[in-house]
Each structure stands twice: as C-alpha cells, then as structure tokens.
C-alpha cells in the first residue's frame, strides 16, 4: 500500500471506529438489548425476514442467531409470526417496543450523518459521493468473508 492508500485506509478506519463508538453509545442507552440492536435494525429495514436472513446477515451459526433472537423475543422487542399460507416459515417482526428502539436508532444515524455532512460544501460532497460509490463497487468485487459453514 502506498502512502496515499495508507492515509485513506487510516481515515476510513477512523470514520468506522467513530461510528462504532457512536453506535455503542446508542447501545448503552438500551443496555438490556446490547448487540441485539443490529438485529432490531435489520428486521426494521427488512419487514419480512426470517432466521435464515439473520444467520446470513450476522454470519453466525443458526444456533447463535437463535440464541440472540430468543433473548430479544423474551424482552419483547420482536415477535415470531407464522404465515397462514406456509406454516413452515417463521418470520420475525418488530413489536411496538422494538419499533420504538428502531426509530430511535435511525434518528441517531441521521443525526450522526447530518453532523458529518454539514461540514462539507456541495462540491466536496460530490467528490465524497463519487469516492464512496467507488468503494462500494470495489466491495462488491471482493469475495465475502468465510461464513461459519465454510470455515468448518
């Protein structure tokens, strides 16, 4: 990696670290949920998801995903729903309590991004958007990390 690549890497790493720390602050306000906020956010974004979707999203074994889901169900943030047409499928949906957390997390995400974005003018934002689009396209070309089943 050349000097420019190292600078970009360090800046992106710092940005991600700052965002993760910000996310931890949100999590600390919902300490009983912890990492379940990721699952709540995913379910909020994907209205008809199931356990397989969560396993794929988190890249964990099904037993680990089930354990996390069970904890969040017990706390009343999500519920399991079985469609009448296919009783073999179990979808996951947010409860009212889960929806409130989902909305709060999204408010924090918007607030975080607004804080970052307002520091730049339109020309700078256009450059940033182009750069981030290029990174996104590059990520799509990189093989995904090993999933649990591939690692064993």
C-alpha atoms as an extended CHARMM CRD file, in Angstrom:
* protein
*
       152  EXT
         1         1  UNK       CA              0.0000000000        0.0000000000        0.0000000000  PROA      1               0.0000000000
         2         2  UNK       CA              1.4160000000        3.3780000000       -0.9790000000  PROA      2               0.0000000000
         3         3  UNK       CA              1.3160000000        6.4940000000        1.2070000000  PROA      3               0.0000000000
         4         4  UNK       CA             -2.0000000000        7.7510000000       -0.2600000000  PROA      4               0.0000000000
         5         5  UNK       CA             -3.5980000000        4.3420000000        0.2610000000  PROA      5               0.0000000000
         6         6  UNK       CA             -2.3810000000        4.2810000000        3.8560000000  PROA      6               0.0000000000
         7         7  UNK       CA             -3.8130000000        7.7400000000        4.5130000000  PROA      7               0.0000000000
         8         8  UNK       CA             -7.1960000000        6.7690000000        3.0200000000  PROA      8               0.0000000000
         9         9  UNK       CA             -7.1650000000        3.4930000000        4.9610000000  PROA      9               0.0000000000
        10        10  UNK       CA             -6.4420000000        5.3030000000        8.2360000000  PROA      10              0.0000000000
        11        11  UNK       CA             -9.1340000000        7.9170000000        7.5900000000  PROA      11              0.0000000000
        12        12  UNK       CA            -11.7700000000        5.3150000000        6.7110000000  PROA      12              0.0000000000
        13        13  UNK       CA            -10.7770000000        3.2240000000        9.7210000000  PROA      13              0.0000000000
        14        14  UNK       CA            -11.0810000000        6.2740000000       11.9730000000  PROA      14              0.0000000000
        15        15  UNK       CA            -14.5170000000        7.0650000000       10.4940000000  PROA      15              0.0000000000
        16        16  UNK       CA            -15.7320000000        3.4960000000       11.0390000000  PROA      16              0.0000000000
        17        17  UNK       CA            -14.3070000000        3.4680000000       14.5740000000  PROA      17              0.0000000000
        18        18  UNK       CA            -16.0640000000        6.7510000000       15.3740000000  PROA      18              0.0000000000
        19        19  UNK       CA            -19.3340000000        5.3880000000       14.0160000000  PROA      19              0.0000000000
        20        20  UNK       CA            -18.9230000000        2.1780000000       16.0340000000  PROA      20              0.0000000000
        21        21  UNK       CA            -18.2870000000        4.2040000000       19.1970000000  PROA      21              0.0000000000
        22        22  UNK       CA            -21.3720000000        6.2780000000       18.4260000000  PROA      22              0.0000000000
        23        23  UNK       CA            -23.3460000000        3.0410000000       17.9610000000  PROA      23              0.0000000000
        24        24  UNK       CA            -22.0350000000        1.7910000000       21.3200000000  PROA      24              0.0000000000
        25        25  UNK       CA            -23.3900000000        4.9580000000       22.9410000000  PROA      25              0.0000000000
        26        26  UNK       CA            -26.7940000000        4.1770000000       21.4590000000  PROA      26              0.0000000000
        27        27  UNK       CA            -26.4690000000        0.5840000000       22.6820000000  PROA      27              0.0000000000
        28        28  UNK       CA            -25.6180000000        1.7490000000       26.1760000000  PROA      28              0.0000000000
        29        29  UNK       CA            -28.9790000000        3.5380000000       26.3890000000  PROA      29              0.0000000000
        30        30  UNK       CA            -30.5290000000        0.1400000000       25.6510000000  PROA      30              0.0000000000
        31        31  UNK       CA            -28.0520000000       -1.9530000000       27.6320000000  PROA      31              0.0000000000
        32        32  UNK       CA            -30.5210000000       -4.8000000000       28.0010000000  PROA      32              0.0000000000
        33        33  UNK       CA            -30.5010000000       -5.2530000000       24.2220000000  PROA      33              0.0000000000
        34        34  UNK       CA            -26.7820000000       -4.8910000000       23.5360000000  PROA      34              0.0000000000
        35        35  UNK       CA            -25.8090000000       -6.2980000000       20.1560000000  PROA      35              0.0000000000
        36        36  UNK       CA            -29.4790000000       -7.0760000000       19.5440000000  PROA      36              0.0000000000
        37        37  UNK       CA            -29.7310000000       -3.5450000000       18.1640000000  PROA      37              0.0000000000
        38        38  UNK       CA            -28.1470000000       -4.8860000000       14.9710000000  PROA      38              0.0000000000
        39        39  UNK       CA            -30.9080000000       -7.4760000000       14.6970000000  PROA      39              0.0000000000
        40        40  UNK       CA            -33.6290000000       -4.9540000000       15.5250000000  PROA      40              0.0000000000
        41        41  UNK       CA            -32.2470000000       -2.6050000000       12.8560000000  PROA      41              0.0000000000
        42        42  UNK       CA            -32.1050000000       -5.4070000000       10.2970000000  PROA      42              0.0000000000
        43        43  UNK       CA            -35.6750000000       -6.5070000000       10.9970000000  PROA      43              0.0000000000
        44        44  UNK       CA            -36.8420000000       -2.8970000000       10.8410000000  PROA      44              0.0000000000
        45        45  UNK       CA            -35.1900000000       -2.4760000000        7.4470000000  PROA      45              0.0000000000
        46        46  UNK       CA            -36.3830000000       -5.8590000000        6.0990000000  PROA      46              0.0000000000
        47        47  UNK       CA            -40.0140000000       -6.2630000000        7.1110000000  PROA      47              0.0000000000
        48        48  UNK       CA            -40.4070000000       -9.9450000000        6.1870000000  PROA      48              0.0000000000
        49        49  UNK       CA            -37.1960000000      -11.5400000000        7.3100000000  PROA      49              0.0000000000
        50        50  UNK       CA            -36.6790000000      -14.9350000000        8.8970000000  PROA      50              0.0000000000
        51        51  UNK       CA            -33.9750000000      -16.7660000000       10.8250000000  PROA      51              0.0000000000
        52        52  UNK       CA            -32.0600000000      -17.6470000000        7.6540000000  PROA      52              0.0000000000
        53        53  UNK       CA            -31.8450000000      -13.9480000000        6.8070000000  PROA      53              0.0000000000
        54        54  UNK       CA            -30.4710000000      -13.1700000000       10.2820000000  PROA      54              0.0000000000
        55        55  UNK       CA            -27.9300000000      -16.0230000000       10.0430000000  PROA      55              0.0000000000
        56        56  UNK       CA            -26.7390000000      -14.6980000000        6.6780000000  PROA      56              0.0000000000
        57        57  UNK       CA            -26.6670000000      -11.0730000000        7.8620000000  PROA      57              0.0000000000
        58        58  UNK       CA            -24.7290000000      -11.7860000000       11.0680000000  PROA      58              0.0000000000
        59        59  UNK       CA            -22.6580000000      -14.5960000000        9.5200000000  PROA      59              0.0000000000
        60        60  UNK       CA            -23.0940000000      -16.7680000000       12.5860000000  PROA      60              0.0000000000
        61        61  UNK       CA            -24.2290000000      -20.3540000000       13.0820000000  PROA      61              0.0000000000
        62        62  UNK       CA            -28.0180000000      -20.8440000000       13.2810000000  PROA      62              0.0000000000
        63        63  UNK       CA            -27.7660000000      -21.7900000000       16.9590000000  PROA      63              0.0000000000
        64        64  UNK       CA            -26.0870000000      -18.4560000000       17.7770000000  PROA      64              0.0000000000
        65        65  UNK       CA            -28.6880000000      -16.4840000000       15.8310000000  PROA      65              0.0000000000
        66        66  UNK       CA            -31.4910000000      -18.4040000000       17.5570000000  PROA      66              0.0000000000
        67        67  UNK       CA            -29.9970000000      -17.6590000000       20.9800000000  PROA      67              0.0000000000
        68        68  UNK       CA            -29.8240000000      -13.9240000000       20.1800000000  PROA      68              0.0000000000
        69        69  UNK       CA            -33.3490000000      -13.8990000000       18.7550000000  PROA      69              0.0000000000
        70        70  UNK       CA            -34.7250000000      -15.7520000000       21.7920000000  PROA      70              0.0000000000
        71        71  UNK       CA            -33.2670000000      -13.1200000000       24.1300000000  PROA      71              0.0000000000
        72        72  UNK       CA            -34.7700000000      -10.2760000000       22.1200000000  PROA      72              0.0000000000
        73        73  UNK       CA            -38.1500000000      -12.0470000000       21.9100000000  PROA      73              0.0000000000
        74        74  UNK       CA            -38.1220000000      -12.5860000000       25.7070000000  PROA      74              0.0000000000
        75        75  UNK       CA            -37.5010000000       -8.8760000000       26.2320000000  PROA      75              0.0000000000
        76        76  UNK       CA            -40.4540000000       -8.0180000000       23.9970000000  PROA      76              0.0000000000
        77        77  UNK       CA            -38.6620000000       -6.2880000000       21.1140000000  PROA      77              0.0000000000
        78        78  UNK       CA            -39.5180000000       -8.7610000000       18.3590000000  PROA      78              0.0000000000
        79        79  UNK       CA            -42.0750000000      -11.4960000000       17.7950000000  PROA      79              0.0000000000
        80        80  UNK       CA            -42.2450000000      -14.5790000000       15.6420000000  PROA      80              0.0000000000
        81        81  UNK       CA            -45.0280000000      -14.7200000000       13.0570000000  PROA      81              0.0000000000
        82        82  UNK       CA            -46.0530000000      -17.8300000000       11.1230000000  PROA      82              0.0000000000
        83        83  UNK       CA            -47.8520000000      -17.0750000000        7.8440000000  PROA      83              0.0000000000
        84        84  UNK       CA            -51.0910000000      -18.9560000000        7.2450000000  PROA      84              0.0000000000
        85        85  UNK       CA            -50.0430000000      -19.9390000000        3.6950000000  PROA      85              0.0000000000
        86        86  UNK       CA            -46.7940000000      -21.6130000000        4.7510000000  PROA      86              0.0000000000
        87        87  UNK       CA            -46.6480000000      -22.8420000000        8.3570000000  PROA      87              0.0000000000
        88        88  UNK       CA            -43.0140000000      -23.9600000000        7.9170000000  PROA      88              0.0000000000
        89        89  UNK       CA            -41.7770000000      -20.3720000000        7.7250000000  PROA      89              0.0000000000
        90        90  UNK       CA            -41.3170000000      -18.2150000000       10.8020000000  PROA      90              0.0000000000
        91        91  UNK       CA            -40.9590000000      -14.5030000000       10.0820000000  PROA      91              0.0000000000
        92        92  UNK       CA            -39.5680000000      -12.0020000000       12.5520000000  PROA      92              0.0000000000
        93        93  UNK       CA            -41.3410000000       -8.6990000000       13.1800000000  PROA      93              0.0000000000
        94        94  UNK       CA            -40.7450000000       -5.7870000000       15.4970000000  PROA      94              0.0000000000
        95        95  UNK       CA            -43.1430000000       -5.2400000000       18.3550000000  PROA      95              0.0000000000
        96        96  UNK       CA            -44.2340000000       -1.7440000000       19.3430000000  PROA      96              0.0000000000
        97        97  UNK       CA            -41.3440000000       -1.6660000000       21.8140000000  PROA      97              0.0000000000
        98        98  UNK       CA            -38.9280000000       -2.8540000000       19.0990000000  PROA      98              0.0000000000
        99        99  UNK       CA            -40.2420000000       -0.2950000000       16.6300000000  PROA      99              0.0000000000
       100       100  UNK       CA            -39.5840000000        2.4730000000       19.1570000000  PROA      100             0.0000000000
       101       101  UNK       CA            -35.9580000000        1.3430000000       19.5050000000  PROA      101             0.0000000000
       102       102  UNK       CA            -35.6370000000        1.0480000000       15.7180000000  PROA      102             0.0000000000
       103       103  UNK       CA            -36.9070000000        4.6090000000       15.2600000000  PROA      103             0.0000000000
       104       104  UNK       CA            -34.5410000000        5.9300000000       17.9390000000  PROA      104             0.0000000000
       105       105  UNK       CA            -31.5500000000        4.1930000000       16.3560000000  PROA      105             0.0000000000
       106       106  UNK       CA            -32.4660000000        5.6540000000       12.9620000000  PROA      106             0.0000000000
       107       107  UNK       CA            -32.7780000000        9.1310000000       14.4950000000  PROA      107             0.0000000000
       108       108  UNK       CA            -29.2540000000        8.7270000000       15.8850000000  PROA      108             0.0000000000
       109       109  UNK       CA            -27.9320000000        7.5430000000       12.4940000000  PROA      109             0.0000000000
       110       110  UNK       CA            -29.4350000000       10.5810000000       10.7610000000  PROA      110             0.0000000000
       111       111  UNK       CA            -28.1080000000       12.8990000000       13.4660000000  PROA      111             0.0000000000
       112       112  UNK       CA            -24.6270000000       11.3660000000       13.1320000000  PROA      112             0.0000000000
       113       113  UNK       CA            -24.6060000000       11.7330000000        9.3430000000  PROA      113             0.0000000000
       114       114  UNK       CA            -26.0250000000       15.2660000000        9.4920000000  PROA      114             0.0000000000
       115       115  UNK       CA            -23.1810000000       16.2200000000       11.8230000000  PROA      115             0.0000000000
       116       116  UNK       CA            -20.6650000000       14.8440000000        9.3380000000  PROA      116             0.0000000000
       117       117  UNK       CA            -22.2930000000       16.0610000000        6.1180000000  PROA      117             0.0000000000
       118       118  UNK       CA            -22.8610000000       19.6670000000        7.2010000000  PROA      118             0.0000000000
       119       119  UNK       CA            -19.0880000000       20.1530000000        7.3830000000  PROA      119             0.0000000000
       120       120  UNK       CA            -18.7880000000       19.9880000000        3.5720000000  PROA      120             0.0000000000
       121       121  UNK       CA            -19.8920000000       22.1660000000        0.6730000000  PROA      121             0.0000000000
       122       122  UNK       CA            -21.7060000000       20.8180000000       -2.4140000000  PROA      122             0.0000000000
       123       123  UNK       CA            -18.5090000000       20.3130000000       -4.4310000000  PROA      123             0.0000000000
       124       124  UNK       CA            -16.8330000000       18.3860000000       -1.6160000000  PROA      124             0.0000000000
       125       125  UNK       CA            -19.9580000000       16.2670000000       -1.1130000000  PROA      125             0.0000000000
       126       126  UNK       CA            -19.9940000000       15.3640000000       -4.8210000000  PROA      126             0.0000000000
       127       127  UNK       CA            -16.3820000000       14.1600000000       -4.5370000000  PROA      127             0.0000000000
       128       128  UNK       CA            -17.1890000000       12.1920000000       -1.3840000000  PROA      128             0.0000000000
       129       129  UNK       CA            -20.2260000000       10.5740000000       -3.0320000000  PROA      129             0.0000000000
       130       130  UNK       CA            -18.1330000000        9.5390000000       -6.0540000000  PROA      130             0.0000000000
       131       131  UNK       CA            -15.4490000000        8.1620000000       -3.7620000000  PROA      131             0.0000000000
       132       132  UNK       CA            -17.9000000000        6.2010000000       -1.6230000000  PROA      132             0.0000000000
       133       133  UNK       CA            -19.6530000000        4.8240000000       -4.7130000000  PROA      133             0.0000000000
       134       134  UNK       CA            -16.2770000000        3.5950000000       -5.9820000000  PROA      134             0.0000000000
       135       135  UNK       CA            -15.5580000000        1.9490000000       -2.6340000000  PROA      135             0.0000000000
       136       136  UNK       CA            -18.9860000000        0.3190000000       -2.6510000000  PROA      136             0.0000000000
       137       137  UNK       CA            -18.3960000000       -1.0910000000       -6.1420000000  PROA      137             0.0000000000
       138       138  UNK       CA            -14.9820000000       -2.3710000000       -5.0200000000  PROA      138             0.0000000000
       139       139  UNK       CA            -16.5220000000       -4.1290000000       -2.0190000000  PROA      139             0.0000000000
       140       140  UNK       CA            -18.9020000000       -5.9480000000       -4.3340000000  PROA      140             0.0000000000
       141       141  UNK       CA            -15.9130000000       -7.3800000000       -6.2180000000  PROA      141             0.0000000000
       142       142  UNK       CA            -14.1830000000       -8.6560000000       -3.0680000000  PROA      142             0.0000000000
       143       143  UNK       CA            -15.1280000000      -12.2070000000       -2.0360000000  PROA      143             0.0000000000
       144       144  UNK       CA            -17.1740000000      -12.2310000000        1.1530000000  PROA      144             0.0000000000
       145       145  UNK       CA            -15.5650000000      -13.4070000000        4.3510000000  PROA      145             0.0000000000
       146       146  UNK       CA            -15.9440000000      -17.0400000000        5.1610000000  PROA      146             0.0000000000
       147       147  UNK       CA            -19.2490000000      -17.8820000000        6.7060000000  PROA      147             0.0000000000
       148       148  UNK       CA            -19.3800000000      -20.2390000000        9.6330000000  PROA      148             0.0000000000
       149       149  UNK       CA            -20.2830000000      -23.2560000000        7.4520000000  PROA      149             0.0000000000
       150       150  UNK       CA            -17.4520000000      -22.5500000000        5.0110000000  PROA      150             0.0000000000
       151       151  UNK       CA            -14.9170000000      -22.2690000000        7.8410000000  PROA      151             0.0000000000
       152       152  UNK       CA            -15.7260000000      -25.7400000000        9.2180000000  PROA      152             0.0000000000
